[in-house]
Amino acid sequence: MNAPGKNFLKVTGILYLIIHGFDMLIVLLGMDNASLGSKLEAYTSFPLPVLLFNDLCGIFVGIMGIAYCSTLEKAKVLTGIAIIVLVWDVVFLIADFSWSSLIFLFLPILYLIGAVKNKNVA
């Protein structure tokens, strides 16, 4: 069967992998380097374990989106993941607001659109 949300899920999954992979690399390198660590603390008010957990979840979401982008049977699972990620990102946005953070709300919205498109066909 044709999965109409395949492109949404694949593209957002790749973007999740790239963004959260680089972010995790920066966070892990910042743990050893004091100057980068102080810049990271000034950048966000979250502790390092929360940032690492967020990046691991982002990598997981990206892998799930890429792996199951054309699988209609997993559309409900991807929809649930998309809703959880959207709520998580809104909580992050409320806790540490900046106007540039609004850009990162588009990824879970696009992920949700792709998952819902697949769910409607399934």
DAUR-V601395 format. One record per residue. NEAR is the number of other C-alpha atoms within 10 Angstrom. Layout:
# DAUR-V601395
NEAR
NEAR
This chain:
# DAUR-V601395
8
11
19
19
25
21
16
21
31
22
19
23
27
16
16
25
23
15
16
21
16
13
16
20
12
14
20
15
13
18
14
10
11
11
11
15
18
12
11
18
14
10
10
14
12
14
10
17
10
10
18
17
12
19
22
16
16
22
22
16
24
24
18
18
31
20
14
19
25
21
17
23
13
18
26
16
14
25
20
14
20
24
16
13
22
20
14
14
19
17
12
16
17
11
12
13
13
10
7
8
15
12
9
14
15
13
21
24
17
17
31
25
17
27
32
20
19
26
21
13
14
15
